[in-house]
Amino acid sequence: MSGTTLSVNAPPAETRQRPGIVLATLLTCQLMIVLDATVMNVALPRIRSDLNFSAAGLSWVLSAYTLVFGGLLLLGGRAGDLFGRRRVFIAGISLFTLASLAGGLAESPTWLILARILQGVGGAAAGPSTLALLTTTFTESRERMRALSLFSGMSSAGFAVGLILGGLLTQWLGWRSVMFINVPVGVAIVVLAARFVPEPERHPSRLDLLGAVTATGGVGALVYGFIHAASAGWGDRPTLVWLAAGVALLAAFLIVQIRSAHPMMPLRLFADRTRLKAYLNFLLGPMAGMSTFFFLSQYLQEVNGLGALGTGFAFLPMALLVFTMSRLMPRLLPRVGPKRLAVVGTVLMAGGLALLTGLGVHTAYFPTLFLSMLFTGVGMGLAFTPLNVMIMGTVEARDAGAAGGVLQTMQQLGATLGLAILVTVFGSATRDVVGPAAQTLVTGMTAAFVASTLIAGVTFLVALTFPRKIAQ
């Protein structure tokens, strides 16, 4: 035997030579997971007619993925810490890819919904490990900041890109292509990850099964309660039962975490006040921003008369601006500081949403909608990227997966809760409106945009408390 000792966790030689491939692989994974939350929206009418979905059942094409993905993120993050992040990452993407293939071949509503559930399981396994692998692979301060900035750009722009891609694929190739497109991308990610992505050091421990059950059940019950509230209202008894069950299970989860020797979500993650406030804005930001994608896509099609493809391309400026800002953030963050960027970003986001409170039946894309997307796109890019760095930039390696799981859980809960709140506001505002359908839609949407603007204002208040510099 040679006197040279090799670590079992040392990255392959190719990894050390090609960090660009590692970064591209992980970012592509994140984009694919985020896209799947919105790419199906434009395809829903064709899915309904092709598979004979009922009106109520059609919503589960979206909700099945959201419910499972949101409910399992914490478990997926901790599983990566314990069993190996690259291993869990590859397993998650493999399942996601196979489920996408099955969904594209679906011949019945049940078949498609089951495929969406499996996609959610795979996404929840891969998502937290993606962020953890970025953090542990790119350890030098500048490299890590660049990687996290690009990750944030992919996450934010992915929602708008999903609408564009969904419109293109649905109009040119049919709704099944929306599922099939994941297959070659997923296979490429698995192959590249197995060869180039390093496996960080594992931290031997036991999986907190009681914590896993209470956390998954609690988050799942809350997400389901939010989804149910969007259609049945907040006063509906099943809604209240599910929300109460979610709160009770999450309270039990916190008790378990305090007492557990091997917690699934180490509470030390929240001991850092900066990280805690960043988590809060990761909850509030998507809560406000969901209105732009959900209501504006309907406005463009049902009021302005654009088709699916035109609606998708209407969001292109926002997607480009978010991604452009993520490219600039590695230079801006050290010079300007996270507080100033987040404050300016939240102001711009709130301003962009405020412009939409004046929508009318005849409001044109230029200048109102375009300016709103411009402000919101730049604002999201400035407001959210510092949050990734504040949360993941200083977390200990042993907790990277758990920290990433909490981050993505906050995003998912924020988006789901925000949609439920805003749809309820929409319903309340239109309940007694008498007039043309277009006017009814606009009345409800402007009320929802007022609520989302107020939520964005709270993100501004939180951003005011951020530190001027990030600890390196």
N, C-alpha and C positions, 0 to 999 in steps of 0.2 A: 504494500500500500504506500502511496505517496504521502509525504508529510503535509501536503496541502489539504485543508479541511473545507468541504463544501457545505453550505447551509441548505437544508432541504427546502427552504423558502426563498432561496436566492432566485431572482428573475432570470429567465433564459438570456443568453447573450444577445439574441435578436431584440429583446425588450430594451436593453440598455442602449442599443444602437438606434432604435427606431421609436422614440417616444411619441412621434407624430401619429404612428399607426395605433398605438395604445389610446391616445386621446381621441382620434377619429372613431375608433371602435366603440368607446364608452359613450361619446356624444351621440353617435348614431343610434345606440340603444335607447338613450333617454328620449331622443326625438321620436322614435318609433312608439314608445310607450305613451308619450304625451299626445301624439297624433291620434292614437286610437280612442282617446276620450272625445274627440271632436270630428274625426274624419267620417264617422257614420252618420252625422246629422243630415248632410245633404242627400244621402242615399236612402233615408227612411221612407219617403213616398214610394219608391220603386220596390223596396223590400216588402212593404205592406201589400202591394198589389201582386207581387210574384209569389209570396209565401202565404197569402191570405191571413195576415195578422189582423186581430181586432184592434180597435183604436186604443184600448187600454193596454193590450198586450204589447203593442209596438214600443211603448216607452221602456219596456224591459230590455230592449236591444241595447239601450244606453245604460239603464240602471243596473242591469246584471253585472256589467263590467265595473261600474263605479262602486257598487256595494261590496263586491268581493275584493277589489283592489284596495279600497280604503280600509276595509276591515282587517286585512292581512299584512299591511305594511310594517307595523311594529314587529310582528312575528318574523317577517322576512328579513328585517334589519338585524335582529338578534341572531337569527339562524346563520347569517353570513359571518357574524363575529365568531360564532362557536364552531361551525363546521367548515369554514373556509369560504372567503368572499368570492373568489373566482369560481369555485365549485358550485356555490349556490347561484351565482350569476349565470353560468353556463346552463345549469339545470333549468333556471327560470326562463331564459330565452328559448331554450329548446321546447319547453312546454308551450310557451307563447306562440312559437312558430307552428307547431303541430296543431294547436287549437285554431290558429288562423286558417290553416289548410282545411280543417274540418268545417269551419264556419263558411268558407267559400263554397264548399260542396253541399251545404245544408239544403234539405228538401222539405223541411217543416219548421214551424216556429219553435217547437221544443228543441230541435236539433241546433238551431242557430243560438238560442239562449244558453244552452249547455256549453256550446263552444265559447261564447262570450264569458261565461263563468270561469272556464279553464284559462282563457286569456288573462282574466283578472288575477288568478292564482299565480300564473307565470310572471306577470308584470310586478306583482307585490314581492316576489322573490328576487327579481332582477333589479328593480328600481333602487332600493336602499344600497345594495352592493355596488351599483354603478357609482354613486356618490362617494361611498367609502373607498372604492378602488382609486378614484381620482385623487382623493386626499392622501392616501398612503403611497401612491405611485409617484406623485409629483410633490416632493417634500421640500424643495427649495422654495423660498417665499415668493419670488416673482413668478416662477412656473406654476405654483399652486394657485396664485391669484388669477393668472391667465386662464387656467383650466376651469376654475370655479366660475369665472366671468362668462366663459363660453357655455358652460353648463346652464347657467341662469338664462342666457340668451336663447338656448335651445328650448328650455322649459317654457319661457314666456312666448316666444315666437311660434312654438309648436301648435298652440291653440289656433292661431290665425292660419298657419300653413295647412293645418288639418282641413279647414273649410275650403281652401283653394284646391288642395289635392283631391278632396272628396268630390268637389264639383267636376274637376277634370276627368277623374276616373269614372264616375257615375255616368257622365254625359257621353264619353267616348267608348268605354269598355263595359259598362254595366256595373251594378252594385257589387257583384261577386269579386270584381277586381280590387275593391277596397280591402277585402280580406286577403286575397291572393298576393298583393304587393308585399305583405309582411314576410312571405315565405323565403324568397331569395335574399332579402335583407337579413332576416333572422339567421339563415344558414351561414351567410358571410360573417356575421357577428360571432357566431359560435366558433367557426374555424379560426378567425383572427384572434379571438380571446384565448383559445386553447394554445395558440402558438406564441403570442406576444404579450399578453397581459400577465403580470407577475402575481403570484399568490402571496399576500402578506402573511406575516406571522399570525398563527392562530393562538387563541387564549383559552386553554383547556378549562372547561366549566361544564355545568349541567344546564340543560334547557329548562327554563322556568315554566313548567307546564301549566300550573295554576294561573300564573301571570298571563301566559299565552291565551288560555281560555277566556279569562275575564277581559283582557284587552281586546281580543278579536271580537268577542261577543258584544262588548260595550261599544266599540267603534262601529261595528256592523249594525247594531240596533239603532245607534244615533243616525248613521247614514240612511238606513231604511226609514226611520222616522222623518228625516228631512225630506226624503224623496216622496213619502206619503203625504206630508204636509203640503207639498207643492200642488198636489191634485185634490186633496180632500180638505185642506185647511187646518189651521192650528188648533181649532176647537174640536176636531174629530177625535172620538174616543180611542180608536186604534193608534192614531198619531201620538196621543198623549201617553198611551201605554208603552209604545216603543221608545219614545224619548225618555220616559221615566226609567224603563229597564236599562237603557244605555247609560244614563247617569248613575244608576245604582251599581251596575257592573264596573264602570270606570272608577267609582269610589272604592269598590272592593279591590280593583286592580292596584290602586295607590296604596292601600293597606298591605297588600301582598308584597309590593315593591319595597316598602319600608322594612318589612320583616324578613325578606328573602336574602339569603347569602349570595345568590346568583341572580340578581334582578334582570328582567328582560329589558326594562327601560331604567337605567341607573338614574336616580333622582339627582345625582351630582351634576347631570347635564344642565339642570336649571339653577344651580348654585351661582353660576356666572350671570349677573344681571343683564349684561349686554346680550348674551345668548338668549336669555329669557325674553327680552323685548324684541329681538329679531324673530323669534318663534311667533310672538304675538302678531307682528306685521305680516308674517307668512300666512297667518290665519285671516287677517283682515283684508289684505291686498286682493287675493283671489275672490273673496266675498264681494268686493266692490266691482272687480273687473269682469266677472261673469256676465253682467248685464250687457256689456258691449258686444260680446259674441252671441249671446242667446237672443236678445231682443233686436239688435241691429241687423242680424242676418234675416230675421223675419220681416223687419221693416223694409229692407231692400227688396225682398221678393214679393211681399203681399201688398205693400203700399206703393213703392217705386216701380214695381213691375219687372225687376231684373230676374233673369234665369239663375239656375244653380251655378253655372260657370261664371256668370257676371258677378254674382254675389261673392263667390270665392275670391275673384280678382280684386274686388273692392277692398278686401282686407289686406291686399299685398303691401301697401305702404306701411301699415302698422307692423307687419311681420318683418319687413326689411329694416325698419327703424329700430325695432327691439334688438335684432341681431347685430346691426351696426353699432349700437350702443354697447353691446356686450364685448365687441372687439376693441372698443375704445377704453373700456373700464380698467384694464390692467395699467394703463398710463394715467388715467384720471384718479384712481383710488389713492395711490401714494401721494399725489400732489394736492388733491383737493380734500381728501378725507371722506369717510363714510357718511358722517352726519350731514355735511353740506349736500352731497349727492342725493342722499335719501330725502332730505327736506325739499330740494328742488324737484326731485322725481315725484314725490307725493303731491306737491302743489300742481305740477303739470297734469298728473293723472286726474286729480280732482277737477281741474279746469276743463280737461277734455270731456269728462262725464257731465259737467255742468252745462256745456254747450248743447248737449242732447236733451236737456230739460225743456228746451224751446222748440222741439220738433213739431212740425205741422204736417198736414196731409200732403202739401205740395213742396216740402223741403227738398231741395236738390242735393245731389252728392257733393257738388262744389258750391260754396266753400264750406258749409257747416259740417257735413259728415267727414269730409277730407281733413279739415282742421282738427276735428275731434279725434280722429284716428292718429293724426300727427302728434298731438299733445299726449295722447294716451300711450302711444308707442314709445316715444322718448321717455315719458314719465315712468313707465314700467321698467324700461331698461336701466334707468338711473336708480329707481327705488328698490328693486329686488336684488340686483347683483351684490350690493354690499351685505345683504342679509346672508347669502351663502357663505361669504368670507367670514362674517362674524360668528356664524354657527360652526362651520367646518374648519376654519383656519387655525383654531387653537385647541380643538378637541383632541383628547388622547387617542392614540391609535387603537387601543382596546375597545373604545366606545364609538369608533367612527361609523360602524354599521347602524348601531342604535340611534346615533345622532341623525344620520341620514333618514332612517325610518320615521323618526319623529317629525323631521322637516317635511317630508312628503305627506305624512299623515295630516299635518297642519294645512298644507296646500289643498289636499283632497277634501277635508272637512270644511275648509273655508269656502271652496267653490260650491260644494253641495249645499251647505247651509245658506250661502248667499243666494243661490238659485231658488231655494225654497222660500226664503224671505221675500225676494223680489217678485216671484210669481204670485205669492200671496198678496203683496202690495198691488200688483197688476190686477188681480181678481177683485180686490176691494174697490179699486178705483173705477172699474168698468161695470160693477154689479148693477148700478141704476142708470147707466148711460143709455140713452135712446138716440139712435141715429144711424148713419151708414157704418158698415163694418170697419172701413178704413179709419174713420174718426174714433170709433171705439178702441181700436188697436192703439192709435196714437195717444189717446187719453191715458190708457193703462201704462203704456211704455214711458211716457213722460213722468208719471208718478214713480215708476220703478227707478228711473234715472235720478230723480231727486233723492231717493233712499240710498242709491249707490254712491252719489256724490257725498252724502253725509258720512257714509262709512269710510270713504276715501279721506275725508277730513280727519277722521280719528287716526288713520295711519300717519297723517301729517303730525298730529300731536305726539304720537309715539316716537316718530323720527326726530323730533326736537330733543328727545332725551338721550339720543345715541352719543357715544364718545366721538371726539374729533379725530382720533387715530385708532387704528386696529393694532392690538398687540401681535407682535410677530413671533 
